[in-house]
Amino acid sequence: MPDGDAGDAAQRQGAESAQGLRESAENEERRVENQKGSPLAKGEERFDERSRSSDGRSAGEKQNPGDL
């Protein structure tokens, strides 16, 4: 049976990859905010913004057309 070194190395590599992805996402977000000239929506606002389709209606509005 292999010792824990291989598993530890894989875990470290995964953690480093995750950190790299977080940093990349932060850099991309800053770049887009600078281009846009205002901060991107965060949290619940961002979820709502992303959940709207190209016609401006949310999934809930499409599922419940009588509530409009």
mmCIF file of the N, C-alpha and C atoms, coordinates in Angstrom:
data_MODEL
# 
_entry.id   MODEL 
# 
loop_
_atom_site.group_PDB 
_atom_site.id 
_atom_site.type_symbol 
_atom_site.label_atom_id 
_atom_site.label_alt_id 
_atom_site.label_comp_id 
_atom_site.label_asym_id 
_atom_site.label_entity_id 
_atom_site.label_seq_id 
_atom_site.pdbx_PDB_ins_code 
_atom_site.Cartn_x 
_atom_site.Cartn_y 
_atom_site.Cartn_z 
_atom_site.occupancy 
_atom_site.B_iso_or_equiv 
_atom_site.pdbx_formal_charge 
_atom_site.auth_seq_id 
_atom_site.auth_comp_id 
_atom_site.auth_asym_id 
_atom_site.auth_atom_id 
_atom_site.pdbx_PDB_model_num 
ATOM 1   N N  . MET A 1 1  ? 0.833   -1.191 0.000   1.00 0.00 ? 1  MET A N  1 
ATOM 2   C CA . MET A 1 1  ? 0.000   0.000  0.000   1.00 0.00 ? 1  MET A CA 1 
ATOM 3   C C  . MET A 1 1  ? 0.873   1.249  0.000   1.00 0.00 ? 1  MET A C  1 
ATOM 4   N N  . PRO A 1 2  ? 0.545   2.256  -0.823  1.00 0.00 ? 2  PRO A N  1 
ATOM 5   C CA . PRO A 1 2  ? 1.354   3.472  -0.841  1.00 0.00 ? 2  PRO A CA 1 
ATOM 6   C C  . PRO A 1 2  ? 1.168   4.270  0.440   1.00 0.00 ? 2  PRO A C  1 
ATOM 7   N N  . ASP A 1 3  ? 2.221   5.006  0.768   1.00 0.00 ? 3  ASP A N  1 
ATOM 8   C CA . ASP A 1 3  ? 2.108   5.840  1.968   1.00 0.00 ? 3  ASP A CA 1 
ATOM 9   C C  . ASP A 1 3  ? 1.310   7.104  1.654   1.00 0.00 ? 3  ASP A C  1 
ATOM 10  N N  . GLY A 1 4  ? 1.110   7.975  2.625   1.00 0.00 ? 4  GLY A N  1 
ATOM 11  C CA . GLY A 1 4  ? 0.279   9.159  2.471   1.00 0.00 ? 4  GLY A CA 1 
ATOM 12  C C  . GLY A 1 4  ? 0.920   10.279 1.695   1.00 0.00 ? 4  GLY A C  1 
ATOM 13  N N  . ASP A 1 5  ? 2.208   10.153 1.337   1.00 0.00 ? 5  ASP A N  1 
ATOM 14  C CA . ASP A 1 5  ? 2.893   11.248 0.649   1.00 0.00 ? 5  ASP A CA 1 
ATOM 15  C C  . ASP A 1 5  ? 2.249   11.594 -0.694  1.00 0.00 ? 5  ASP A C  1 
ATOM 16  N N  . ALA A 1 6  ? 1.855   10.569 -1.453  1.00 0.00 ? 6  ALA A N  1 
ATOM 17  C CA . ALA A 1 6  ? 1.244   10.822 -2.760  1.00 0.00 ? 6  ALA A CA 1 
ATOM 18  C C  . ALA A 1 6  ? -0.094  11.535 -2.592  1.00 0.00 ? 6  ALA A C  1 
ATOM 19  N N  . GLY A 1 7  ? -0.875  11.120 -1.611  1.00 0.00 ? 7  GLY A N  1 
ATOM 20  C CA . GLY A 1 7  ? -2.160  11.765 -1.346  1.00 0.00 ? 7  GLY A CA 1 
ATOM 21  C C  . GLY A 1 7  ? -1.979  13.189 -0.866  1.00 0.00 ? 7  GLY A C  1 
ATOM 22  N N  . ASP A 1 8  ? -0.980  13.395 -0.009  1.00 0.00 ? 8  ASP A N  1 
ATOM 23  C CA . ASP A 1 8  ? -0.702  14.750 0.488   1.00 0.00 ? 8  ASP A CA 1 
ATOM 24  C C  . ASP A 1 8  ? -0.270  15.667 -0.654  1.00 0.00 ? 8  ASP A C  1 
ATOM 25  N N  . ALA A 1 9  ? 0.555   15.135 -1.554  1.00 0.00 ? 9  ALA A N  1 
ATOM 26  C CA . ALA A 1 9  ? 1.024   15.936 -2.686  1.00 0.00 ? 9  ALA A CA 1 
ATOM 27  C C  . ALA A 1 9  ? -0.146  16.304 -3.591  1.00 0.00 ? 9  ALA A C  1 
ATOM 28  N N  . ALA A 1 10 ? -1.040  15.357 -3.820  1.00 0.00 ? 10 ALA A N  1 
ATOM 29  C CA . ALA A 1 10 ? -2.200  15.625 -4.668  1.00 0.00 ? 10 ALA A CA 1 
ATOM 30  C C  . ALA A 1 10 ? -3.107  16.663 -4.012  1.00 0.00 ? 10 ALA A C  1 
ATOM 31  N N  . GLN A 1 11 ? -3.252  16.567 -2.706  1.00 0.00 ? 11 GLN A N  1 
ATOM 32  C CA . GLN A 1 11 ? -4.090  17.528 -1.991  1.00 0.00 ? 11 GLN A CA 1 
ATOM 33  C C  . GLN A 1 11 ? -3.480  18.930 -2.051  1.00 0.00 ? 11 GLN A C  1 
ATOM 34  N N  . ARG A 1 12 ? -2.168  19.008 -1.891  1.00 0.00 ? 12 ARG A N  1 
ATOM 35  C CA . ARG A 1 12 ? -1.487  20.313 -1.992  1.00 0.00 ? 12 ARG A CA 1 
ATOM 36  C C  . ARG A 1 12 ? -1.639  20.891 -3.390  1.00 0.00 ? 12 ARG A C  1 
ATOM 37  N N  . GLN A 1 13 ? -1.474  20.028 -4.391  1.00 0.00 ? 13 GLN A N  1 
ATOM 38  C CA . GLN A 1 13 ? -1.599  20.480 -5.776  1.00 0.00 ? 13 GLN A CA 1 
ATOM 39  C C  . GLN A 1 13 ? -3.024  20.972 -6.042  1.00 0.00 ? 13 GLN A C  1 
ATOM 40  N N  . GLY A 1 14 ? -4.016  20.263 -5.522  1.00 0.00 ? 14 GLY A N  1 
ATOM 41  C CA . GLY A 1 14 ? -5.404  20.692 -5.693  1.00 0.00 ? 14 GLY A CA 1 
ATOM 42  C C  . GLY A 1 14 ? -5.664  22.030 -5.026  1.00 0.00 ? 14 GLY A C  1 
ATOM 43  N N  . ALA A 1 15 ? -5.116  22.210 -3.818  1.00 0.00 ? 15 ALA A N  1 
ATOM 44  C CA . ALA A 1 15 ? -5.293  23.471 -3.093  1.00 0.00 ? 15 ALA A CA 1 
ATOM 45  C C  . ALA A 1 15 ? -4.626  24.618 -3.844  1.00 0.00 ? 15 ALA A C  1 
ATOM 46  N N  . GLU A 1 16 ? -3.449  24.366 -4.408  1.00 0.00 ? 16 GLU A N  1 
ATOM 47  C CA . GLU A 1 16 ? -2.751  25.402 -5.178  1.00 0.00 ? 16 GLU A CA 1 
ATOM 48  C C  . GLU A 1 16 ? -3.530  25.750 -6.444  1.00 0.00 ? 16 GLU A C  1 
ATOM 49  N N  . SER A 1 17 ? -4.104  24.741 -7.089  1.00 0.00 ? 17 SER A N  1 
ATOM 50  C CA . SER A 1 17 ? -4.905  24.986 -8.290  1.00 0.00 ? 17 SER A CA 1 
ATOM 51  C C  . SER A 1 17 ? -6.138  25.815 -7.952  1.00 0.00 ? 17 SER A C  1 
ATOM 52  N N  . ALA A 1 18 ? -6.791  25.476 -6.848  1.00 0.00 ? 18 ALA A N  1 
ATOM 53  C CA . ALA A 1 18 ? -7.979  26.215 -6.425  1.00 0.00 ? 18 ALA A CA 1 
ATOM 54  C C  . ALA A 1 18 ? -7.620  27.673 -6.125  1.00 0.00 ? 18 ALA A C  1 
ATOM 55  N N  . GLN A 1 19 ? -6.499  27.885 -5.471  1.00 0.00 ? 19 GLN A N  1 
ATOM 56  C CA . GLN A 1 19 ? -6.056  29.248 -5.165  1.00 0.00 ? 19 GLN A CA 1 
ATOM 57  C C  . GLN A 1 19 ? -5.789  30.013 -6.454  1.00 0.00 ? 19 GLN A C  1 
ATOM 58  N N  . GLY A 1 20 ? -5.171  29.355 -7.415  1.00 0.00 ? 20 GLY A N  1 
ATOM 59  C CA . GLY A 1 20 ? -4.910  29.992 -8.704  1.00 0.00 ? 20 GLY A CA 1 
ATOM 60  C C  . GLY A 1 20 ? -6.202  30.382 -9.417  1.00 0.00 ? 20 GLY A C  1 
ATOM 61  N N  . LEU A 1 21 ? -7.206  29.523 -9.351  1.00 0.00 ? 21 LEU A N  1 
ATOM 62  C CA . LEU A 1 21 ? -8.494  29.833 -9.971  1.00 0.00 ? 21 LEU A CA 1 
ATOM 63  C C  . LEU A 1 21 ? -9.166  31.016 -9.285  1.00 0.00 ? 21 LEU A C  1 
ATOM 64  N N  . ARG A 1 22 ? -9.109  31.052 -7.952  1.00 0.00 ? 22 ARG A N  1 
ATOM 65  C CA . ARG A 1 22 ? -9.691  32.184 -7.215  1.00 0.00 ? 22 ARG A CA 1 
ATOM 66  C C  . ARG A 1 22 ? -9.008  33.491 -7.603  1.00 0.00 ? 22 ARG A C  1 
ATOM 67  N N  . GLU A 1 23 ? -7.683  33.465 -7.659  1.00 0.00 ? 23 GLU A N  1 
ATOM 68  C CA . GLU A 1 23 ? -6.937  34.673 -8.025  1.00 0.00 ? 23 GLU A CA 1 
ATOM 69  C C  . GLU A 1 23 ? -7.264  35.101 -9.451  1.00 0.00 ? 23 GLU A C  1 
ATOM 70  N N  . SER A 1 24 ? -7.369  34.148 -10.351 1.00 0.00 ? 24 SER A N  1 
ATOM 71  C CA . SER A 1 24 ? -7.702  34.446 -11.741 1.00 0.00 ? 24 SER A CA 1 
ATOM 72  C C  . SER A 1 24 ? -9.094  35.073 -11.835 1.00 0.00 ? 24 SER A C  1 
ATOM 73  N N  . ALA A 1 25 ? -10.051 34.530 -11.092 1.00 0.00 ? 25 ALA A N  1 
ATOM 74  C CA . ALA A 1 25 ? -11.410 35.071 -11.096 1.00 0.00 ? 25 ALA A CA 1 
ATOM 75  C C  . ALA A 1 25 ? -11.438 36.479 -10.521 1.00 0.00 ? 25 ALA A C  1 
ATOM 76  N N  . GLU A 1 26 ? -10.679 36.716 -9.451  1.00 0.00 ? 26 GLU A N  1 
ATOM 77  C CA . GLU A 1 26 ? -10.612 38.059 -8.858  1.00 0.00 ? 26 GLU A CA 1 
ATOM 78  C C  . GLU A 1 26 ? -10.029 39.059 -9.856  1.00 0.00 ? 26 GLU A C  1 
ATOM 79  N N  . ASN A 1 27 ? -8.964  38.653 -10.540 1.00 0.00 ? 27 ASN A N  1 
ATOM 80  C CA . ASN A 1 27 ? -8.339  39.538 -11.532 1.00 0.00 ? 27 ASN A CA 1 
ATOM 81  C C  . ASN A 1 27 ? -9.298  39.840 -12.680 1.00 0.00 ? 27 ASN A C  1 
ATOM 82  N N  . GLU A 1 28 ? -10.003 38.820 -13.141 1.00 0.00 ? 28 GLU A N  1 
ATOM 83  C CA . GLU A 1 28 ? -10.968 39.006 -14.229 1.00 0.00 ? 28 GLU A CA 1 
ATOM 84  C C  . GLU A 1 28 ? -12.088 39.936 -13.783 1.00 0.00 ? 28 GLU A C  1 
ATOM 85  N N  . GLU A 1 29 ? -12.570 39.754 -12.547 1.00 0.00 ? 29 GLU A N  1 
ATOM 86  C CA . GLU A 1 29 ? -13.645 40.604 -12.036 1.00 0.00 ? 29 GLU A CA 1 
ATOM 87  C C  . GLU A 1 29 ? -13.187 42.060 -11.957 1.00 0.00 ? 29 GLU A C  1 
ATOM 88  N N  . ARG A 1 30 ? -11.978 42.286 -11.465 1.00 0.00 ? 30 ARG A N  1 
ATOM 89  C CA . ARG A 1 30 ? -11.437 43.651 -11.396 1.00 0.00 ? 30 ARG A CA 1 
ATOM 90  C C  . ARG A 1 30 ? -11.316 44.261 -12.790 1.00 0.00 ? 30 ARG A C  1 
ATOM 91  N N  . ARG A 1 31 ? -10.848 43.463 -13.750 1.00 0.00 ? 31 ARG A N  1 
ATOM 92  C CA . ARG A 1 31 ? -10.687 43.949 -15.119 1.00 0.00 ? 31 ARG A CA 1 
ATOM 93  C C  . ARG A 1 31 ? -12.042 44.359 -15.706 1.00 0.00 ? 31 ARG A C  1 
ATOM 94  N N  . VAL A 1 32 ? -13.055 43.522 -15.508 1.00 0.00 ? 32 VAL A N  1 
ATOM 95  C CA . VAL A 1 32 ? -14.383 43.813 -16.043 1.00 0.00 ? 32 VAL A CA 1 
ATOM 96  C C  . VAL A 1 32 ? -14.990 45.032 -15.347 1.00 0.00 ? 32 VAL A C  1 
ATOM 97  N N  . GLU A 1 33 ? -14.813 45.125 -14.029 1.00 0.00 ? 33 GLU A N  1 
ATOM 98  C CA . GLU A 1 33 ? -15.326 46.290 -13.302 1.00 0.00 ? 33 GLU A CA 1 
ATOM 99  C C  . GLU A 1 33 ? -14.663 47.577 -13.788 1.00 0.00 ? 33 GLU A C  1 
ATOM 100 N N  . ASN A 1 34 ? -13.355 47.522 -14.028 1.00 0.00 ? 34 ASN A N  1 
ATOM 101 C CA . ASN A 1 34 ? -12.645 48.697 -14.545 1.00 0.00 ? 34 ASN A CA 1 
ATOM 102 C C  . ASN A 1 34 ? -13.149 49.078 -15.933 1.00 0.00 ? 34 ASN A C  1 
ATOM 103 N N  . GLN A 1 35 ? -13.375 48.085 -16.770 1.00 0.00 ? 35 GLN A N  1 
ATOM 104 C CA . GLN A 1 35 ? -13.881 48.326 -18.123 1.00 0.00 ? 35 GLN A CA 1 
ATOM 105 C C  . GLN A 1 35 ? -15.286 48.908 -18.072 1.00 0.00 ? 35 GLN A C  1 
ATOM 106 N N  . LYS A 1 36 ? -16.109 48.349 -17.208 1.00 0.00 ? 36 LYS A N  1 
ATOM 107 C CA . LYS A 1 36 ? -17.505 48.747 -17.075 1.00 0.00 ? 36 LYS A CA 1 
ATOM 108 C C  . LYS A 1 36 ? -17.639 50.098 -16.387 1.00 0.00 ? 36 LYS A C  1 
ATOM 109 N N  . GLY A 1 37 ? -16.720 50.409 -15.484 1.00 0.00 ? 37 GLY A N  1 
ATOM 110 C CA . GLY A 1 37 ? -16.764 51.669 -14.766 1.00 0.00 ? 37 GLY A CA 1 
ATOM 111 C C  . GLY A 1 37 ? -17.586 51.626 -13.493 1.00 0.00 ? 37 GLY A C  1 
ATOM 112 N N  . SER A 1 38 ? -18.063 50.435 -13.119 1.00 0.00 ? 38 SER A N  1 
ATOM 113 C CA . SER A 1 38 ? -18.810 50.271 -11.879 1.00 0.00 ? 38 SER A CA 1 
ATOM 114 C C  . SER A 1 38 ? -18.662 48.832 -11.402 1.00 0.00 ? 38 SER A C  1 
ATOM 115 N N  . PRO A 1 39 ? -18.881 48.610 -10.114 1.00 0.00 ? 39 PRO A N  1 
ATOM 116 C CA . PRO A 1 39 ? -18.727 47.247 -9.588  1.00 0.00 ? 39 PRO A CA 1 
ATOM 117 C C  . PRO A 1 39 ? -19.791 46.294 -10.138 1.00 0.00 ? 39 PRO A C  1 
ATOM 118 N N  . LEU A 1 40 ? -19.423 45.042 -10.252 1.00 0.00 ? 40 LEU A N  1 
ATOM 119 C CA . LEU A 1 40 ? -20.376 44.013 -10.632 1.00 0.00 ? 40 LEU A CA 1 
ATOM 120 C C  . LEU A 1 40 ? -21.289 43.728 -9.448  1.00 0.00 ? 40 LEU A C  1 
ATOM 121 N N  . ALA A 1 41 ? -22.497 43.290 -9.730  1.00 0.00 ? 41 ALA A N  1 
ATOM 122 C CA . ALA A 1 41 ? -23.427 42.931 -8.666  1.00 0.00 ? 41 ALA A CA 1 
ATOM 123 C C  . ALA A 1 41 ? -22.855 41.760 -7.872  1.00 0.00 ? 41 ALA A C  1 
ATOM 124 N N  . LYS A 1 42 ? -23.110 41.762 -6.576  1.00 0.00 ? 42 LYS A N  1 
ATOM 125 C CA . LYS A 1 42 ? -22.614 40.699 -5.694  1.00 0.00 ? 42 LYS A CA 1 
ATOM 126 C C  . LYS A 1 42 ? -23.786 40.007 -5.019  1.00 0.00 ? 42 LYS A C  1 
ATOM 127 N N  . GLY A 1 43 ? -23.557 38.807 -4.557  1.00 0.00 ? 43 GLY A N  1 
ATOM 128 C CA . GLY A 1 43 ? -24.539 38.076 -3.752  1.00 0.00 ? 43 GLY A CA 1 
ATOM 129 C C  . GLY A 1 43 ? -25.862 37.870 -4.459  1.00 0.00 ? 43 GLY A C  1 
ATOM 130 N N  . GLU A 1 44 ? -26.945 38.201 -3.757  1.00 0.00 ? 44 GLU A N  1 
ATOM 131 C CA . GLU A 1 44 ? -28.288 37.975 -4.274  1.00 0.00 ? 44 GLU A CA 1 
ATOM 132 C C  . GLU A 1 44 ? -28.549 38.777 -5.548  1.00 0.00 ? 44 GLU A C  1 
ATOM 133 N N  . GLU A 1 45 ? -28.016 39.990 -5.607  1.00 0.00 ? 45 GLU A N  1 
ATOM 134 C CA . GLU A 1 45 ? -28.187 40.813 -6.812  1.00 0.00 ? 45 GLU A CA 1 
ATOM 135 C C  . GLU A 1 45 ? -27.557 40.138 -8.022  1.00 0.00 ? 45 GLU A C  1 
ATOM 136 N N  . ARG A 1 46 ? -26.386 39.559 -7.813  1.00 0.00 ? 46 ARG A N  1 
ATOM 137 C CA . ARG A 1 46 ? -25.691 38.889 -8.909  1.00 0.00 ? 46 ARG A CA 1 
ATOM 138 C C  . ARG A 1 46 ? -26.466 37.660 -9.362  1.00 0.00 ? 46 ARG A C  1 
ATOM 139 N N  . PHE A 1 47 ? -26.999 36.913 -8.390  1.00 0.00 ? 47 PHE A N  1 
ATOM 140 C CA . PHE A 1 47 ? -27.778 35.723 -8.726  1.00 0.00 ? 47 PHE A CA 1 
ATOM 141 C C  . PHE A 1 47 ? -28.975 36.113 -9.577  1.00 0.00 ? 47 PHE A C  1 
ATOM 142 N N  . ASP A 1 48 ? -29.689 37.161 -9.172  1.00 0.00 ? 48 ASP A N  1 
ATOM 143 C CA . ASP A 1 48 ? -30.863 37.599 -9.910  1.00 0.00 ? 48 ASP A CA 1 
ATOM 144 C C  . ASP A 1 48 ? -30.471 38.072 -11.307 1.00 0.00 ? 48 ASP A C  1 
ATOM 145 N N  . GLU A 1 49 ? -29.369 38.824 -11.392 1.00 0.00 ? 49 GLU A N  1 
ATOM 146 C CA . GLU A 1 49 ? -28.898 39.326 -12.685 1.00 0.00 ? 49 GLU A CA 1 
ATOM 147 C C  . GLU A 1 49 ? -28.562 38.167 -13.619 1.00 0.00 ? 49 GLU A C  1 
ATOM 148 N N  . ARG A 1 50 ? -27.886 37.162 -13.102 1.00 0.00 ? 50 ARG A N  1 
ATOM 149 C CA . ARG A 1 50 ? -27.467 36.033 -13.934 1.00 0.00 ? 50 ARG A CA 1 
ATOM 150 C C  . ARG A 1 50 ? -28.619 35.105 -14.276 1.00 0.00 ? 50 ARG A C  1 
ATOM 151 N N  . SER A 1 51 ? -29.672 35.106 -13.454 1.00 0.00 ? 51 SER A N  1 
ATOM 152 C CA . SER A 1 51 ? -30.772 34.178 -13.696 1.00 0.00 ? 51 SER A CA 1 
ATOM 153 C C  . SER A 1 51 ? -31.757 34.708 -14.735 1.00 0.00 ? 51 SER A C  1 
ATOM 154 N N  . ARG A 1 52 ? -31.625 35.956 -15.107 1.00 0.00 ? 52 ARG A N  1 
ATOM 155 C CA . ARG A 1 52 ? -32.513 36.526 -16.128 1.00 0.00 ? 52 ARG A CA 1 
ATOM 156 C C  . ARG A 1 52 ? -32.019 36.124 -17.515 1.00 0.00 ? 52 ARG A C  1 
ATOM 157 N N  . SER A 1 53 ? -32.955 35.815 -18.360 1.00 0.00 ? 53 SER A N  1 
ATOM 158 C CA . SER A 1 53 ? -32.584 35.417 -19.721 1.00 0.00 ? 53 SER A CA 1 
ATOM 159 C C  . SER A 1 53 ? -32.490 36.639 -20.613 1.00 0.00 ? 53 SER A C  1 
ATOM 160 N N  . SER A 1 54 ? -32.223 36.419 -21.857 1.00 0.00 ? 54 SER A N  1 
ATOM 161 C CA . SER A 1 54 ? -32.027 37.525 -22.794 1.00 0.00 ? 54 SER A CA 1 
ATOM 162 C C  . SER A 1 54 ? -33.286 38.367 -22.972 1.00 0.00 ? 54 SER A C  1 
ATOM 163 N N  . ASP A 1 55 ? -34.453 37.802 -22.677 1.00 0.00 ? 55 ASP A N  1 
ATOM 164 C CA . ASP A 1 55 ? -35.681 38.595 -22.818 1.00 0.00 ? 55 ASP A CA 1 
ATOM 165 C C  . ASP A 1 55 ? -36.007 39.367 -21.543 1.00 0.00 ? 55 ASP A C  1 
ATOM 166 N N  . GLY A 1 56 ? -35.122 39.292 -20.530 1.00 0.00 ? 56 GLY A N  1 
ATOM 167 C CA . GLY A 1 56 ? -35.289 40.082 -19.320 1.00 0.00 ? 56 GLY A CA 1 
ATOM 168 C C  . GLY A 1 56 ? -36.196 39.472 -18.276 1.00 0.00 ? 56 GLY A C  1 
ATOM 169 N N  . ARG A 1 57 ? -36.720 38.294 -18.558 1.00 0.00 ? 57 ARG A N  1 
ATOM 170 C CA . ARG A 1 57 ? -37.609 37.653 -17.585 1.00 0.00 ? 57 ARG A CA 1 
ATOM 171 C C  . ARG A 1 57 ? -36.862 36.549 -16.853 1.00 0.00 ? 57 ARG A C  1 
ATOM 172 N N  . SER A 1 58 ? -37.149 36.412 -15.572 1.00 0.00 ? 58 SER A N  1 
ATOM 173 C CA . SER A 1 58 ? -36.520 35.356 -14.789 1.00 0.00 ? 58 SER A CA 1 
ATOM 174 C C  . SER A 1 58 ? -37.233 34.035 -15.057 1.00 0.00 ? 58 SER A C  1 
ATOM 175 N N  . ALA A 1 59 ? -36.628 32.960 -14.608 1.00 0.00 ? 59 ALA A N  1 
ATOM 176 C CA . ALA A 1 59 ? -37.241 31.638 -14.773 1.00 0.00 ? 59 ALA A CA 1 
ATOM 177 C C  . ALA A 1 59 ? -38.589 31.589 -14.062 1.00 0.00 ? 59 ALA A C  1 
ATOM 178 N N  . GLY A 1 60 ? -38.675 32.202 -12.893 1.00 0.00 ? 60 GLY A N  1 
ATOM 179 C CA . GLY A 1 60 ? -39.936 32.220 -12.150 1.00 0.00 ? 60 GLY A CA 1 
ATOM 180 C C  . GLY A 1 60 ? -41.039 32.940 -12.905 1.00 0.00 ? 60 GLY A C  1 
ATOM 181 N N  . GLU A 1 61 ? -40.695 34.037 -13.568 1.00 0.00 ? 61 GLU A N  1 
ATOM 182 C CA . GLU A 1 61 ? -41.700 34.767 -14.347 1.00 0.00 ? 61 GLU A CA 1 
ATOM 183 C C  . GLU A 1 61 ? -42.182 33.940 -15.532 1.00 0.00 ? 61 GLU A C  1 
ATOM 184 N N  . LYS A 1 62 ? -41.309 33.166 -16.112 1.00 0.00 ? 62 LYS A N  1 
ATOM 185 C CA . LYS A 1 62 ? -41.703 32.328 -17.234 1.00 0.00 ? 62 LYS A CA 1 
ATOM 186 C C  . LYS A 1 62 ? -42.569 31.161 -16.775 1.00 0.00 ? 62 LYS A C  1 
ATOM 187 N N  . GLN A 1 63 ? -42.299 30.646 -15.579 1.00 0.00 ? 63 GLN A N  1 
ATOM 188 C CA . GLN A 1 63 ? -43.065 29.519 -15.057 1.00 0.00 ? 63 GLN A CA 1 
ATOM 189 C C  . GLN A 1 63 ? -44.431 29.954 -14.535 1.00 0.00 ? 63 GLN A C  1 
ATOM 190 N N  . ASN A 1 64 ? -44.541 31.210 -14.127 1.00 0.00 ? 64 ASN A N  1 
ATOM 191 C CA . ASN A 1 64 ? -45.786 31.728 -13.565 1.00 0.00 ? 64 ASN A CA 1 
ATOM 192 C C  . ASN A 1 64 ? -46.255 32.944 -14.368 1.00 0.00 ? 64 ASN A C  1 
ATOM 193 N N  . PRO A 1 65 ? -46.640 32.758 -15.630 1.00 0.00 ? 65 PRO A N  1 
ATOM 194 C CA . PRO A 1 65 ? -46.983 33.910 -16.471 1.00 0.00 ? 65 PRO A CA 1 
ATOM 195 C C  . PRO A 1 65 ? -48.209 34.667 -15.960 1.00 0.00 ? 65 PRO A C  1 
ATOM 196 N N  . GLY A 1 66 ? -49.080 34.037 -15.182 1.00 0.00 ? 66 GLY A N  1 
ATOM 197 C CA . GLY A 1 66 ? -50.273 34.704 -14.674 1.00 0.00 ? 66 GLY A CA 1 
ATOM 198 C C  . GLY A 1 66 ? -49.960 35.718 -13.589 1.00 0.00 ? 66 GLY A C  1 
ATOM 199 N N  . ASP A 1 67 ? -48.734 35.662 -13.012 1.00 0.00 ? 67 ASP A N  1 
ATOM 200 C CA . ASP A 1 67 ? -48.360 36.573 -11.933 1.00 0.00 ? 67 ASP A CA 1 
ATOM 201 C C  . ASP A 1 67 ? -47.841 37.911 -12.451 1.00 0.00 ? 67 ASP A C  1 
ATOM 202 N N  . LEU A 1 68 ? -47.756 38.087 -13.758 1.00 0.00 ? 68 LEU A N  1 
ATOM 203 C CA . LEU A 1 68 ? -47.203 39.324 -14.314 1.00 0.00 ? 68 LEU A CA 1 
ATOM 204 C C  . LEU A 1 68 ? -48.113 40.475 -14.141 1.00 0.00 ? 68 LEU A C  1 
# 
